[in-house]
């Protein structure tokens, strides 16, 4: 029953937010964010710890409030995006640096674009197939309950994305992504959270953590270029900047994956440092945060 209630809550939000006038929807997101920041629950407390690493000091209340507003804005836009026509998408999203990726797609060559959980990555995912007219493939984490996962799957497919599940699918995700690259797709991967903590160790804002190895492995094994993207919010739109390609280095596969993943992390760090409020990281992230508490 709780899973069914969760699914119904998501469905109500998806439908209800789209019925609100735009100004009312954004006003609702700001009120929700400000209330969450004041309550200072577990996610907000972890956000404070993460932001402290980014800015080098304890974040002030204004930064925390802006970060929660950015996070809430993402969800409001996600709920409203399926009803956003192309004209509104062009007003709400600005793409910069996409030309080399587009040119490769026109030649039938695949590219990987890796990005952190910043701004609204779904807007970028909708822009590529709808505005640039390039095929885009991405992966989807298998959420619980299953009904919510299915609705997210249908949502992203409705935006023009081809979706490969990270688990429970008919085929190995790496193999399926490799086939998409061979077909000239843009493969977009949100690549700052290593959910299984089994990826490649990097230094990020001066501390060790792990990043997913997938983007580097895909780029090296499939001999395609790896770009990075950063998305931040401005007053009336989300802005994306694509940079790269990332140097995939030389040496053994292990060495190349390590150096490529570190370069990707360095690019993410530069973008997050410039726009810390738009990094939506309310979970434990650095290795030190996963260490067991010392015995009393």
HUJO-V695902 format. One record per backbone hydrogen bond with DSSP energy under -1.0 kcal/mol. CO is the residue of the C=O (numbers start at 1). NH is the residue of the N-H. Records with the same first field share a line. If there is no record, write none. Layout:
CO->NH  NH
This chain:
1->5
2->6
3->7
4->8
5->9
6->10
7->11
8->12
9->13
10->14
11->15
12->16
13->17
21->25
22->26
23->27
24->28
25->29
26->30
27->31
28->32
29->33
30->34
31->35
32->36
33->37
34->38
35->39
36->40
41->45
42->46
43->47
44->48
45->49
46->50
47->51
48->52
49->53
50->54
51->55
52->56
60->64
61->65
62->66
63->67
64->68
65->69
66->70
67->71
68->72
69->73
70->74
71->75
72->76
73->77
74->78
75->79
76->80
77->81
80->83
81->84
85->89
86->90
87->91
88->92
89->93
92->238
94->240
96->242
98->102
99->103
100->104
101->105
102->106
103->107
104->109
105->108
111->187
112->227
113->189
114->229
115->191
116->118
117->280
121->125
122->126
123->127
124->128
126->130
127->131  132
128->134
135->186
136->162
137->188
138->164
140->166
141->143
145->149
146->150
147->151
148->152
149->153
150->154
151->155
152->156
153->157
154->158
156->161
157->160
162->138
164->140
172->176
173->177
174->178
175->179
176->180
177->181
178->182
179->183
180->185
181->184
185->111
186->137
187->113
189->115
194->197
200->211
202->209
204->207
207->204
208->287
209->202
211->200
213->217
214->218
215->219
216->220
217->221
218->222
219->224
225->112
226->246
227->114
228->243
230->241
232->239
237->234
238->94
239->232
240->96
241->230
243->228
252->256
253->257
254->258
255->259
256->260
257->261
258->262
259->263
260->264
261->265
262->266
263->267
264->268
265->269
266->270
267->271
268->272
269->273
270->274
271->275
275->278
276->279
278->119
279->281
286->289
287->290
